[in-house]
Amino acid sequence: MSKDRVILESADSIKVEMYPGFARQVLVHNQELMMVLFTWGKGAVLPEHSHPHVQAGFVVSGAVELTVEGTEYTTRSGCSYLIHANERHSARALEDSVVLDAFTPSRQDYILRGV
């Protein structure tokens, strides 16, 4: 994303299916911050993982069971959460859901080269 690009229509960003029923759409980003829209089909699973990024999220619609460092949380529309760097976490969609996450620093592994 060029430094002078301030606005990005979601239709202009590419949706990438990461796992069955679980897709990401990178929205605006720079080196320090990234916004990502995730869409979940009911029952979709995000396997346990960790990363060096701080992750803050907001459940736009639906419900997601989030497990962070072994503790389960049920997040529903209107809930927000914070996952610290290197914390082990996983998730499962309890129903079709849309979640908006922010990562800092930006997830370079999510940026599609040449797009």
ABEGO torsion letter per residue (X at the ends): XBAABABBBAAABBBBBABBGBBBBBBBBBAABBBBBBBBBBGBBBBBBBBABBBBBBBABEBBBBBBGGBBBBBBBGBBBBBBBGBBBBBBBABBBBBBBBBOBBBAAABBBGX
